Amino acid sequence: MNAQIDLKQTERNSFKLATYADGINDISLGLTMILLSLYPFTREVFGVGFNILFFFAVLGTIIWLQVKFKSRLGPDRIGVVNFGQKAQKRMKIAVLITSLLVLSTAGTWYLSSQGYSLSTPMWMGLYGFDILISLVILGIFSSMAYALELTRFYFYGLLLSFAFLDLVPASLQDVAVQIPMGIAGLVIVAVGIGLLVRFLEKYPAAEQLEEN
Amino acid sequence: MAEDKEINNPTAEINQLIHAPSRLNIITNLYVVESADFIFLRNLTGLTWGNLSAHTAKLAEAGYVEIEKSIVNKKTHTVARLTDAGRAAFEEYKEKMKEVLK
């Protein structure tokens, strides 16, 4: 019997099972990236004002579906867990920091797309904002990957940070879609679907097994 | 005799109720959360329903675990949580094991 009980690992396993096992968060993230990639295109179609409404309406739908699917699939297959107050506080702080980083990144990206420029050091050259945003994205996902031991988040971080580096060749600049972001979103959705399929196989509904 | 016992069996003072692998598995997973239902515990511990039920019942008899049953959507929903006595016993068990393995 191994008496070296790693409680941090046990807590991490519980959290991963409760939150990331079903792939639904990944699908949601991928869909959001696809939505972002279509932003320039929908702005052309709907105009600036309606585009913002459309964007938030779709984003709200994605989040609503995420919550709905999790609540339908989770309790019968994963079960229900209540984390202690300390753990909940840590999660809230992590969500708050991540949200602030995402909002500030999205804000600077938006300002950049509207023509505002930030003084960047000489060495940043043409890429300026894109490098900053890429590094922030890489930082967020790498931190999550490290903290939760979710290797795929390193991959997501690289994928999304490269997407922001504007790797589209000059000849394709006329296309009103952020192609690298769209591809990144599709890849993440595909990974999420794979995880969901595996989850449904690995965790069948437990309804018939509960004893009365 | 007691001295001989200590030399020959360093785990004599270990809480044997917790020390059993399945129960240690259950109590460790309950220690890091506020509460968990049987489905979640079964997924984490890998125990069968029967084993999980039997071992949590033993822990409940000792006052280490509290079990709550309710009906949710016409299905029995069983939730387990460690009691204060259970947490204290587990912490004591950890300390004793550290001494044993020093």
Interface residues (C-beta under 8 A of the other chain):
Chain A: M1 A3 Q4 I5 L7 T10 E11 N13 S14 L17 A18 P75 D76 R77 I78 G79 V80 V81 N82 F83 G84 Q85 A87 Y203 A206 E207 L209 E210 E211 N212
Chain B: H19 P21 L24 T28 N29 Y31 V32 V33 E34 S35 A36 D37 F38 I39 F40 L41 R42 N43 L44 W49 S53 K75 T76 H77 T78 V79 K94 M97 K98 V100 L101
